[in-house]
């Protein structure tokens, strides 16, 4: 019982500092937050509670850190809202030091290929506790065994933090994307994004520059440190971030536990969009990705989703194509970015 571990008049958000506590359930996290509400009268918006549960996987230390930061930063607010949550999430990813993430990053050489395989491909990996990489990453909260006996991500915030840690921020490519196009021409009247033009401009960049600048090299050996699949994903996200700087928009990489997919939420002039980008694996997974995006878009209250898939130029199947479809009442716009598995890296 969560109430049983909070003693005397201590803040309920200090429990993880005092003793070992197993992962909470959603109900226990809600109970913990409700204790603060009853004690102070300050409320958490339900969406904030749900986001804390989903993105921390109810890991006690993270629940504690998020809740503590939220109340410390907003002592006078009656209701802590989603914007407050996003500021704390950004703090966690860009400023806070987490020992689990630090330990994973310190094992760069041993774990990077394996973690990038999980991040950027949908290839299933059997969960074997005697595998040293799996044992290490599980002990630090990054992965766990799913219901079918395969590896899945565990704490979505750790997944996101590792994704950011491997991101090649300093390659200088961000300034090249909009040299040949006025970024504001990519917005329609009313401020909505014209994704046809936006993606066409990205494809033009890829033809000029390929993806090789997004693969990090070891300064000592000159060998690549990252997978080809990582270069594809990081290239597109860097492009989107450059676009957002041009039009003064924001983005949030939505954490989740699935393998091989990245959901990027955009907010431009008060309008929200969701883009799922991934690397092509098979016709079945290509179609399944559309259904996942439709489900996710509906859950976000959006009427459409953008589905961008990197496809090797050797794949010639008729159904792997760009199109606009309606799936479960949601408009799904599919874009294909072809690449050469040898020349583009």
Residue frames relative to the residue before (quaternion, step in Angstrom):
aa qw qx qy qz dx dy dz
X 1.0000 0.0000 0.0000 0.0000 0.00 0.00 0.00
X 0.4694 -0.7121 0.4434 0.2757 3.57 -0.70 1.07
X 0.6235 0.5515 -0.3527 0.4275 3.60 1.03 -0.73
X 0.6369 0.5774 -0.3241 0.3949 3.55 1.06 -0.70
X 0.7031 0.4510 -0.2823 0.4718 3.60 1.13 -0.41
X 0.6155 0.4971 -0.3622 0.4928 3.61 1.25 0.02
X 0.1350 -0.8442 0.5183 0.0224 3.56 -0.37 1.26
X 0.8594 0.1174 -0.0894 0.4895 3.55 -1.26 0.59
X 0.7306 -0.3924 0.3111 0.4641 3.57 -0.92 -0.98
X 0.3069 0.7603 -0.5183 0.2431 3.59 1.14 0.48
X 0.5854 -0.5559 0.4468 0.3856 3.54 -1.19 0.54
X 0.4841 -0.6642 0.4730 0.3175 3.61 -0.89 0.81
X 0.6577 0.5231 -0.3101 0.4446 3.59 1.21 -0.38
X 0.6075 0.5423 -0.3675 0.4492 3.59 1.24 0.29
X 0.4212 0.7561 -0.4479 0.2244 3.60 1.21 -0.15
X 0.6720 0.5165 -0.3193 0.4239 3.59 0.95 -0.80
X 0.6156 0.5424 -0.3556 0.4477 3.57 1.21 -0.31
X 0.7243 0.4889 -0.2318 0.4274 3.55 1.15 -0.55
X 0.8138 -0.0187 0.0472 0.5789 3.60 1.08 -0.58
X 0.5787 -0.5757 0.4503 0.3619 3.51 -1.30 0.36
X 0.0123 -0.7951 0.6051 -0.0392 3.56 -0.76 1.06
X 0.4349 -0.6838 0.5047 0.2976 3.64 -0.83 0.85
X 0.6877 -0.4655 0.3428 0.4392 3.56 -1.26 0.33
X 0.4512 -0.6848 0.5071 0.2651 3.54 -1.03 0.86
X 0.4121 -0.5932 0.5998 0.3443 3.50 -1.41 0.01
X 0.6752 -0.4470 0.3623 0.4617 3.59 -1.24 0.15
X 0.6519 0.5325 -0.3143 0.4390 3.55 0.92 -0.92
X 0.6711 0.4955 -0.3042 0.4598 3.59 0.95 -0.83
X 0.6286 0.5105 -0.3412 0.4774 3.60 1.04 -0.70
X 0.6357 0.5128 -0.3255 0.4764 3.60 0.97 -0.81
X 0.6402 0.5262 -0.3247 0.4559 3.59 0.99 -0.81
X 0.6386 0.5315 -0.3185 0.4563 3.56 0.97 -0.88
X 0.6822 0.4737 -0.2837 0.4793 3.57 0.89 -0.93
X 0.6381 0.5327 -0.3254 0.4508 3.57 1.05 -0.75
X 0.5737 0.5784 -0.3805 0.4376 3.60 1.11 -0.57
X 0.6438 0.4999 -0.3144 0.4865 3.58 1.01 -0.80
X 0.6457 0.5337 -0.3251 0.4388 3.58 0.94 -0.87
X 0.6822 0.4841 -0.2920 0.4637 3.58 0.90 -0.90
X 0.6847 0.5108 -0.2811 0.4373 3.55 1.00 -0.88
X 0.8163 0.2801 -0.1073 0.4937 3.59 0.96 -0.88
X 0.4396 -0.6808 0.4744 0.3438 3.60 1.12 -0.55
X 0.5662 0.5724 -0.3872 0.4493 3.58 1.29 -0.14
X 0.2256 -0.8149 0.5269 0.0860 3.57 -0.79 1.05
X 0.3111 -0.6794 0.6245 0.2270 3.53 -1.32 0.45
X 0.4604 -0.6450 0.5270 0.3071 3.59 -0.90 0.88
X 0.5959 -0.5991 0.3847 0.3714 3.59 -0.97 0.79
X 0.6237 0.5459 -0.3495 0.4369 3.62 0.99 -0.76
X 0.6174 0.5352 -0.3400 0.4656 3.59 1.08 -0.71
X 0.6462 0.5151 -0.3182 0.4647 3.58 0.92 -0.87
X 0.6730 0.4998 -0.2964 0.4577 3.56 0.92 -0.93
X 0.6527 0.5102 -0.3152 0.4630 3.59 0.99 -0.80
X 0.6232 0.5258 -0.3458 0.4643 3.58 0.98 -0.76
X 0.6562 0.5053 -0.3126 0.4652 3.59 0.90 -0.90
X 0.7176 0.4757 -0.2666 0.4332 3.57 0.75 -1.08
X 0.7796 0.4010 -0.2036 0.4359 3.58 0.74 -1.01
X 0.6913 0.4075 -0.2852 0.5241 3.59 1.22 -0.28
X 0.3062 -0.7480 0.5090 0.2962 3.59 1.28 -0.35
X 0.5668 -0.6296 0.3500 0.3998 3.58 1.25 0.59
X 0.2735 0.7365 -0.5577 0.2679 3.56 1.07 0.75
X 0.5064 -0.7165 0.3709 0.3042 3.61 -0.47 1.17
X 0.6620 0.5168 -0.3214 0.4375 3.59 0.89 -0.87
X 0.6874 0.4706 -0.2795 0.4775 3.57 0.99 -0.84
X 0.6023 0.5370 -0.3569 0.4706 3.59 1.00 -0.76
X 0.6516 0.5238 -0.2933 0.4637 3.54 0.94 -0.97
X 0.6880 0.4962 -0.2897 0.4434 3.58 0.83 -1.00
X 0.6630 0.5023 -0.3072 0.4623 3.57 0.91 -0.91
X 0.6929 0.4787 -0.2903 0.4544 3.58 0.78 -1.01
X 0.6468 0.5270 -0.3204 0.4485 3.58 0.94 -0.88
X 0.6696 0.4924 -0.3013 0.4674 3.59 0.89 -0.92
X 0.6435 0.5408 -0.3265 0.4323 3.58 0.95 -0.83
X 0.7266 0.4189 -0.2624 0.4773 3.60 0.83 -0.90
X 0.6297 0.5346 -0.3418 0.4482 3.61 1.07 -0.64
X 0.7038 0.4648 -0.2609 0.4696 3.59 1.01 -0.79
X 0.7954 0.2651 -0.1078 0.5344 3.59 1.13 -0.56
X 0.0538 0.8651 -0.4983 0.0194 3.61 0.81 0.93
X 0.7403 0.4232 -0.2286 0.4697 3.60 1.10 -0.62
X 0.5510 0.6350 -0.4009 0.3640 3.61 1.21 -0.19
X 0.4457 -0.6910 0.5012 0.2695 3.55 -0.98 0.83
X 0.7949 0.0996 -0.0321 0.5976 3.57 1.02 -0.85
X 0.2889 -0.7372 0.5880 0.1655 3.58 -0.76 1.06
X 0.1483 -0.8480 0.5080 0.0306 3.57 -0.53 1.21
X 0.7632 -0.4038 0.2637 0.4300 3.54 -1.37 0.04
X 0.6130 0.5390 -0.3572 0.4541 3.62 1.02 -0.67
X 0.6219 0.5234 -0.3336 0.4774 3.58 1.05 -0.73
X 0.6342 0.5349 -0.3224 0.4557 3.56 1.00 -0.84
X 0.6696 0.5160 -0.3094 0.4354 3.60 0.86 -0.96
X 0.6237 0.5342 -0.3410 0.4575 3.59 1.05 -0.69
X 0.6678 0.4802 -0.3003 0.4829 3.57 1.00 -0.80
X 0.6112 0.5377 -0.3523 0.4618 3.59 1.04 -0.71
X 0.6489 0.5058 -0.3128 0.4746 3.58 0.97 -0.86
X 0.6226 0.5337 -0.3357 0.4634 3.59 1.01 -0.77
X 0.6567 0.5193 -0.3210 0.4428 3.57 0.89 -0.92
X 0.7297 0.4526 -0.2419 0.4518 3.58 0.90 -0.94
X 0.7939 0.3423 -0.1627 0.4756 3.61 1.01 -0.70
X 0.8017 0.2873 -0.1414 0.5047 3.61 1.12 -0.48
X 0.6778 0.5173 -0.3092 0.4212 3.57 0.89 -0.89
X 0.2928 -0.7237 0.5950 0.1910 3.54 -1.23 0.55
X 0.0596 -0.7933 0.6058 -0.0050 3.56 -0.69 1.11
X 0.4656 -0.7226 0.4302 0.2756 3.58 -0.63 1.09
X 0.6253 0.5446 -0.3535 0.4330 3.61 1.01 -0.69
X 0.6751 0.4726 -0.2923 0.4851 3.58 0.90 -0.92
X 0.6303 0.5383 -0.3383 0.4455 3.59 0.94 -0.83
X 0.6674 0.4988 -0.3024 0.4629 3.58 0.96 -0.83
X 0.6397 0.5169 -0.3287 0.4643 3.60 1.00 -0.77
X 0.6670 0.4952 -0.3028 0.4671 3.59 0.91 -0.91
X 0.6354 0.5387 -0.3363 0.4394 3.59 1.03 -0.73
X 0.6767 0.4450 -0.2771 0.5170 3.58 1.25 -0.41
X 0.0877 0.8656 -0.4888 0.0641 3.56 1.26 0.54
X 0.7375 0.4458 -0.2606 0.4352 3.59 0.56 -1.13
X 0.6995 0.4794 -0.2808 0.4495 3.56 0.96 -0.85
X 0.8155 0.3271 -0.1182 0.4626 3.58 0.93 -0.90
X 0.5237 0.6989 -0.4177 0.2506 3.60 1.08 -0.57
X 0.6649 0.5025 -0.3261 0.4461 3.62 0.76 -0.92
X 0.6700 0.5054 -0.2974 0.4552 3.55 0.94 -0.91
X 0.6692 0.4890 -0.3033 0.4702 3.59 0.91 -0.90
X 0.6610 0.4936 -0.3153 0.4691 3.61 0.95 -0.80
X 0.5846 0.5541 -0.3703 0.4626 3.59 1.11 -0.59
X 0.6745 0.4799 -0.2881 0.4814 3.58 0.97 -0.84
X 0.6698 0.5211 -0.2980 0.4371 3.57 0.98 -0.84
X 0.8526 0.2604 -0.0582 0.4492 3.55 0.77 -1.08
X 0.7190 0.3086 -0.2689 0.5617 3.60 1.21 0.11
X 0.4251 -0.6941 0.5184 0.2621 3.56 -1.25 0.37
X 0.3438 0.7572 -0.4867 0.2675 3.56 1.24 0.36
X 0.3564 -0.7559 0.5110 0.2014 3.57 -0.65 1.09
X 0.1538 -0.7738 0.6118 0.0579 3.54 -1.07 0.86
X 0.4244 -0.7043 0.5089 0.2546 3.57 -0.75 1.04
X 0.3959 -0.7138 0.5246 0.2419 3.57 -0.89 0.93
X 0.0652 0.7828 -0.6097 0.1059 3.56 -0.57 1.23
X 0.3462 -0.7880 0.4672 0.2024 3.57 -0.27 1.23
X 0.6458 0.5245 -0.3291 0.4467 3.61 1.17 -0.44
X 0.5042 0.5834 -0.4433 0.4572 3.58 1.29 0.02
X 0.4637 -0.7297 0.4254 0.2675 3.58 -0.56 1.18
X 0.6425 0.5161 -0.3388 0.4538 3.62 0.98 -0.76
X 0.6665 0.4977 -0.3025 0.4654 3.57 0.91 -0.91
X 0.6441 0.5232 -0.3223 0.4555 3.57 0.93 -0.88
X 0.6705 0.5063 -0.2957 0.4546 3.58 0.88 -0.95
X 0.7093 0.4625 -0.2725 0.4569 3.60 0.79 -1.01
X 0.6181 0.5252 -0.3437 0.4733 3.58 1.12 -0.61
X 0.6703 0.5131 -0.3077 0.4390 3.58 0.90 -0.89
X 0.7191 0.3964 -0.2414 0.5172 3.58 1.24 -0.42
X 0.6246 -0.6298 0.3132 0.3393 3.57 1.20 0.51
X 0.5114 0.6741 -0.4233 0.3238 3.62 1.20 0.11
X 0.8177 0.0928 -0.0184 0.5678 3.61 0.92 -0.85
X 0.0543 -0.7694 0.6341 0.0536 3.53 -1.34 0.33
X 0.5874 -0.5534 0.4525 0.3793 3.56 -1.33 0.00
X 0.3081 -0.7548 0.5444 0.1974 3.59 -0.81 0.96
X 0.7439 -0.4390 0.2701 0.4253 3.57 -1.30 0.11
X 0.7103 0.4304 -0.2531 0.4962 3.60 1.24 -0.43
X 0.6129 -0.5966 0.3363 0.3940 3.58 1.26 0.17
X 0.5856 0.5601 -0.3773 0.4483 3.59 1.24 0.33
X 0.6090 -0.5463 0.4334 0.3779 3.53 -1.33 0.30
X 0.0857 0.7491 -0.6568 0.0139 3.55 -1.13 0.72
X 0.5753 -0.5611 0.4408 0.3998 3.56 -1.20 0.36
X 0.3644 -0.7557 0.5166 0.1708 3.53 -1.08 0.82
X 0.8035 0.1317 -0.0456 0.5788 3.59 0.41 -1.23
X 0.3899 -0.7631 0.4562 0.2399 3.62 -0.29 1.18
X 0.6310 0.5320 -0.3523 0.4412 3.62 1.00 -0.68
X 0.6313 0.5066 -0.3387 0.4797 3.60 1.08 -0.62
X 0.5985 0.5528 -0.3489 0.4630 3.57 1.07 -0.74
X 0.6883 0.4824 -0.2778 0.4651 3.55 0.88 -0.97
X 0.6480 0.5267 -0.3189 0.4483 3.58 0.98 -0.81
X 0.6577 0.4891 -0.3101 0.4818 3.59 1.00 -0.79
X 0.5926 0.5580 -0.3515 0.4625 3.59 1.04 -0.78
X 0.6906 0.4732 -0.2771 0.4715 3.58 0.86 -0.96
X 0.6468 0.5505 -0.3264 0.4147 3.58 0.98 -0.82
X 0.7177 0.4260 -0.2467 0.4924 3.60 1.08 -0.67
X 0.4615 0.7069 -0.4265 0.3246 3.58 1.32 -0.12
X 0.3545 -0.7580 0.5067 0.2075 3.66 -0.77 0.99
X 0.1139 -0.8616 0.4913 0.0577 3.58 0.45 1.21
X 0.7861 0.4095 -0.1785 0.4272 3.58 0.90 -0.86
X 0.4072 0.7419 -0.4670 0.2561 3.63 1.04 0.56
X 0.4970 -0.7184 0.3892 0.2922 3.60 1.26 0.03
X 0.5034 0.6896 -0.4132 0.3168 3.60 1.22 0.02
X 0.5246 0.6809 -0.4039 0.3130 3.60 1.13 -0.51
X 0.6909 0.4943 -0.2788 0.4479 3.58 1.10 -0.67
X 0.6302 0.5757 -0.3236 0.4082 3.61 1.24 -0.15
X 0.5576 0.6797 -0.3765 0.2923 3.58 1.16 -0.51
X 0.8188 0.2507 -0.1009 0.5065 3.59 0.91 -0.87
X 0.2764 0.7731 -0.5182 0.2397 3.56 1.08 0.71
X 0.7792 0.3457 -0.1543 0.4996 3.56 1.09 -0.71
X 0.7594 0.2871 -0.1870 0.5531 3.60 1.21 0.21
X 0.4293 -0.6553 0.5550 0.2800 3.55 -1.13 0.69
X 0.4155 -0.7496 0.4521 0.2471 3.56 -0.41 1.21
X 0.6440 0.5291 -0.3400 0.4356 3.62 1.05 -0.62
X 0.5609 0.5784 -0.4007 0.4362 3.59 1.23 -0.23
X 0.6057 0.5580 -0.3455 0.4499 3.57 1.30 -0.19
X 0.6262 0.4783 -0.3383 0.5145 3.56 1.34 0.11
X 0.3752 -0.7175 0.5429 0.2228 3.55 -1.00 0.85
X 0.6688 -0.4288 0.3803 0.4735 3.56 -1.29 0.00
X 0.7342 0.3406 -0.2803 0.5161 3.54 -0.85 0.96
X 0.5421 -0.6844 0.3599 0.3290 3.56 1.31 -0.01
X 0.4829 0.6583 -0.4582 0.3515 3.61 1.19 0.12
X 0.5195 -0.6463 0.4682 0.3054 3.55 -1.14 0.70
X 0.2720 -0.7122 0.6220 0.1787 3.55 -1.05 0.85
X 0.2248 -0.8306 0.4952 0.1196 3.56 0.01 1.30
X 0.5526 0.5903 -0.4088 0.4231 3.61 1.10 -0.48
X 0.7034 0.4463 -0.2600 0.4883 3.58 0.85 -0.98
X 0.6374 0.5480 -0.3291 0.4302 3.57 0.98 -0.86
X 0.7065 0.4412 -0.2643 0.4862 3.58 0.88 -0.93
X 0.6036 0.5477 -0.3629 0.4515 3.62 1.04 -0.65
X 0.6496 0.5103 -0.3193 0.4644 3.58 0.97 -0.80
X 0.6303 0.5213 -0.3281 0.4725 3.58 1.07 -0.73
X 0.6430 0.5173 -0.3251 0.4618 3.59 0.96 -0.83
X 0.6243 0.5313 -0.3379 0.4624 3.59 1.02 -0.75
X 0.6304 0.5264 -0.3283 0.4666 3.57 1.02 -0.79
X 0.6538 0.5247 -0.3156 0.4447 3.57 0.90 -0.96
X 0.6397 0.5241 -0.3289 0.4560 3.59 0.98 -0.80
X 0.6885 0.4787 -0.2800 0.4673 3.58 1.02 -0.78
X 0.8443 0.2529 -0.0573 0.4690 3.56 0.79 -1.08
X 0.3217 -0.7522 0.5039 0.2772 3.64 1.21 -0.37
X 0.5906 -0.5847 0.4267 0.3566 3.59 -1.24 -0.46
X 0.4341 0.7626 -0.4235 0.2248 3.57 1.25 -0.18
X 0.6339 0.5508 -0.3400 0.4233 3.58 1.13 -0.54
X 0.6691 0.4833 -0.2961 0.4807 3.56 1.28 -0.14
X 0.5773 0.5143 -0.4016 0.4908 3.57 1.24 0.42
X 0.3286 -0.7636 0.5254 0.1816 3.54 -0.58 1.15
X 0.2253 -0.7593 0.5966 0.1295 3.52 -1.18 0.70
X 0.4959 -0.6146 0.5229 0.3208 3.52 -1.19 0.63
X 0.4287 -0.7343 0.4552 0.2641 3.63 -0.59 1.06
X 0.6683 0.5066 -0.3032 0.4525 3.59 1.15 -0.51
X 0.7973 0.3009 -0.1449 0.5028 3.58 0.88 -0.93
X 0.3960 -0.7192 0.4805 0.3082 3.58 1.15 -0.53
X 0.5392 0.6183 -0.4039 0.4047 3.59 1.27 0.02
X 0.5673 -0.6041 0.4357 0.3512 3.55 -1.15 0.62
X 0.3257 -0.7510 0.5481 0.1715 3.55 -1.03 0.89
X 0.7688 0.3532 -0.1674 0.5061 3.57 1.15 -0.57
X 0.5700 -0.6017 0.4466 0.3371 3.56 -1.27 0.45
X 0.6246 -0.5212 0.4219 0.4004 3.56 -1.26 0.39
X 0.6352 0.5515 -0.3322 0.4267 3.58 0.96 -0.86
X 0.6256 0.5362 -0.3381 0.4548 3.58 1.06 -0.72
X 0.6283 0.5495 -0.3346 0.4374 3.58 1.01 -0.80
X 0.6242 0.5410 -0.3382 0.4509 3.59 1.01 -0.76
X 0.7078 0.4649 -0.2679 0.4594 3.57 0.76 -1.04
X 0.6869 0.4820 -0.2951 0.4570 3.58 0.87 -0.91
X 0.5890 0.5671 -0.3643 0.4458 3.58 1.10 -0.63
X 0.7058 0.4573 -0.2788 0.4636 3.58 0.78 -0.99
X 0.6632 0.4894 -0.3389 0.4536 3.60 0.88 -0.76
X 0.6167 0.5338 -0.3527 0.4587 3.60 1.02 -0.70
X 0.6227 0.5382 -0.3261 0.4650 3.57 1.05 -0.78
X 0.6758 0.4871 -0.2961 0.4673 3.58 0.84 -0.96
X 0.6492 0.5129 -0.3285 0.4556 3.60 0.96 -0.80
X 0.6290 0.5212 -0.3335 0.4705 3.59 1.04 -0.73
X 0.6350 0.5224 -0.3192 0.4712 3.58 1.03 -0.80
X 0.6678 0.5084 -0.3047 0.4503 3.58 0.91 -0.89
X 0.6120 0.5294 -0.3505 0.4715 3.58 1.08 -0.63
X 0.6438 0.5339 -0.3160 0.4479 3.57 1.02 -0.82
X 0.7983 0.2915 -0.1370 0.5089 3.60 0.88 -0.91
X 0.4524 -0.7244 0.4194 0.3076 3.57 1.34 0.27
X 0.3794 0.7047 -0.5039 0.3248 3.54 0.86 1.04
X 0.3462 -0.7127 0.5680 0.2228 3.55 -1.34 0.00
X 0.1083 -0.7846 0.6046 0.0849 3.55 -1.25 0.36
X 0.1181 -0.7562 0.6397 0.0714 3.50 -1.31 0.48
X 0.2858 -0.7350 0.5887 0.1776 3.56 -0.81 1.02
X 0.3103 -0.8027 0.4817 0.1654 3.54 -0.27 1.29
X 0.3344 -0.7575 0.5214 0.2061 3.61 -0.61 1.08
X 0.1554 0.7482 -0.6405 0.0760 3.55 -1.17 0.67
X 0.5737 -0.6405 0.4054 0.3103 3.56 -1.25 0.21
X 0.5022 0.6856 -0.4174 0.3218 3.62 1.23 -0.17
X 0.4529 -0.6782 0.5101 0.2732 3.55 -1.20 0.58
X 0.8741 0.2511 -0.1282 0.3955 3.53 -1.27 0.55
X 0.7150 0.4009 -0.2730 0.5036 3.61 1.16 0.20
X 0.1440 -0.7692 0.6185 0.0706 3.53 -1.15 0.73
X 0.1259 -0.7815 0.6085 0.0560 3.58 -0.76 1.02
X 0.0874 -0.8055 0.5861 -0.0010 3.55 -0.58 1.20
X 0.1914 -0.7764 0.5938 0.0895 3.57 -0.71 1.11
X 0.1386 -0.7953 0.5878 0.0529 3.58 -0.82 1.01
X 0.0659 -0.7565 0.6485 0.0542 3.54 -1.17 0.68
X 0.0866 0.7939 -0.5866 0.1347 3.56 -0.43 1.29
X 0.8377 -0.0881 0.0012 0.5390 3.55 -0.64 1.18
X 0.7302 -0.4572 0.2254 0.4550 3.54 0.99 0.92
X 0.6239 0.5127 -0.3404 0.4817 3.58 1.29 0.01
X 0.2551 -0.7906 0.5436 0.1198 3.57 -0.95 0.91
X 0.0568 -0.7684 0.6375 -0.0006 3.53 -1.19 0.77
X 0.1651 -0.7549 0.6184 0.1431 3.56 -1.24 0.41
X 0.0914 -0.7690 0.6321 0.0250 3.55 -0.99 0.98
X 0.1049 -0.7469 0.6511 0.0853 3.55 -0.94 0.90
X 0.0074 0.7960 -0.6051 0.0130 3.56 -0.78 1.00
X 0.0593 0.8006 -0.5837 0.1214 3.52 -0.95 0.98
X 0.4784 -0.6374 0.5215 0.3046 3.54 -1.34 0.20
X 0.5172 -0.6654 0.4528 0.2910 3.56 -0.90 0.99
X 0.1153 -0.7953 0.5939 0.0384 3.54 -1.02 0.94
X 0.7730 -0.1796 0.1750 0.5827 3.58 0.87 -0.97
X 0.6614 -0.5038 0.3596 0.4235 3.62 -1.20 0.36
X 0.6501 0.5287 -0.3236 0.4394 3.59 0.94 -0.85
X 0.6987 0.4557 -0.2741 0.4785 3.58 0.87 -0.94
X 0.5683 0.5839 -0.3704 0.4461 3.58 1.18 -0.58
X 0.7085 0.4415 -0.2556 0.4876 3.59 0.88 -0.95
X 0.6293 0.5441 -0.3383 0.4400 3.57 0.99 -0.79
X 0.6121 0.5719 -0.3431 0.4249 3.57 1.07 -0.74
X 0.6185 0.5386 -0.3415 0.4590 3.58 1.06 -0.70
X 0.6601 0.5076 -0.3064 0.4612 3.56 0.96 -0.88
X 0.6293 0.5282 -0.3303 0.4646 3.58 1.03 -0.79
X 0.6674 0.5037 -0.2993 0.4597 3.56 0.94 -0.90
X 0.6312 0.5260 -0.3333 0.4624 3.59 0.99 -0.79
X 0.6517 0.5120 -0.3054 0.4689 3.56 0.95 -0.89
X 0.6824 0.4925 -0.2833 0.4598 3.55 0.90 -0.97
X 0.6401 0.5297 -0.3230 0.4531 3.61 0.96 -0.87
X 0.6513 0.5116 -0.3121 0.4656 3.56 0.96 -0.88
X 0.6488 0.5219 -0.3157 0.4549 3.58 0.99 -0.83
X 0.6851 0.4640 -0.2691 0.4929 3.58 1.17 -0.63
X 0.5001 -0.6712 0.4162 0.3552 3.58 1.27 -0.07
X 0.5080 0.6403 -0.4181 0.3964 3.58 1.23 0.47
X 0.4320 -0.7214 0.4885 0.2333 3.56 -1.15 0.62
X 0.8000 0.1480 -0.0945 0.5737 3.60 1.22 -0.25
X 0.1395 -0.7698 0.6164 0.0899 3.53 -1.32 0.40
X 0.3255 -0.7279 0.5746 0.1844 3.54 -1.19 0.65
X 0.1241 -0.8018 0.5846 -0.0019 3.56 -0.74 1.17
X 0.0047 0.8104 -0.5833 0.0539 3.58 -0.38 1.25
X 0.0423 -0.8171 0.5735 -0.0391 3.55 -0.68 1.15
X 0.3068 -0.7233 0.5927 0.1773 3.55 -0.95 0.96
X 0.0342 -0.8249 0.5618 -0.0527 3.57 -0.59 1.19
X 0.4619 -0.6639 0.5021 0.3063 3.63 -0.83 0.90
X 0.5130 -0.6770 0.4314 0.3039 3.60 -0.97 0.81
X 0.5549 0.5885 -0.3976 0.4332 3.58 1.28 0.07
X 0.5925 0.5542 -0.3651 0.4565 3.61 1.27 -0.27
X 0.0367 -0.8380 0.5425 -0.0453 3.58 -0.54 1.21
X 0.3239 0.7763 -0.4923 0.2237 3.61 1.16 0.41
X 0.5591 -0.6630 0.3941 0.3041 3.56 -0.94 0.95
X 0.7244 0.4519 -0.2639 0.4487 3.59 0.99 -0.75
X 0.5795 0.5271 -0.3964 0.4787 3.60 1.26 0.01
X 0.3640 0.7378 -0.4610 0.3326 3.54 0.25 1.29
X 0.5560 -0.5764 0.4791 0.3593 3.51 -1.35 0.27
X 0.2213 0.7671 -0.5781 0.1684 3.56 -0.93 0.89
X 0.3448 -0.6837 0.5934 0.2481 3.53 -1.37 0.15
X 0.0045 0.8098 -0.5837 0.0593 3.57 -0.72 1.10
X 0.3016 -0.6964 0.6062 0.2377 3.54 -1.32 0.26
X 0.0121 0.7975 -0.5989 0.0721 3.55 -0.61 1.20
X 0.8346 -0.0754 -0.0071 0.5457 3.57 -0.62 1.18
X 0.7229 -0.4569 0.2380 0.4604 3.55 1.02 0.84
X 0.6389 0.5021 -0.3152 0.4903 3.59 1.32 0.03
X 0.3853 -0.7035 0.5479 0.2375 3.58 -0.97 0.86
X 0.0821 -0.7932 0.6034 0.0072 3.58 -0.69 1.14
X 0.1438 -0.7798 0.6071 0.0506 3.56 -0.71 1.16
X 0.1490 -0.8128 0.5612 0.0462 3.57 -0.54 1.21
X 0.0551 -0.7781 0.6257 0.0023 3.54 -0.96 1.00
X 0.2126 -0.7745 0.5880 0.0961 3.55 -1.03 0.88
X 0.0847 -0.7555 0.6480 0.0464 3.56 -0.94 0.96
X 0.2003 -0.8030 0.5531 0.0959 3.57 -0.41 1.22
X 0.0228 -0.7952 0.6059 0.0045 3.54 -1.17 0.62
X 0.4192 -0.6661 0.5624 0.2536 3.52 -1.31 0.50
X 0.4257 -0.7574 0.4375 0.2318 3.57 -0.53 1.19
X 0.7094 0.4036 -0.2600 0.5160 3.59 1.21 -0.31
X 0.7662 0.4260 -0.2254 0.4250 3.59 0.60 -1.14
X 0.7053 0.5066 -0.2753 0.4124 3.59 1.02 -0.72
X 0.7184 0.4089 -0.2559 0.5013 3.60 1.24 0.07
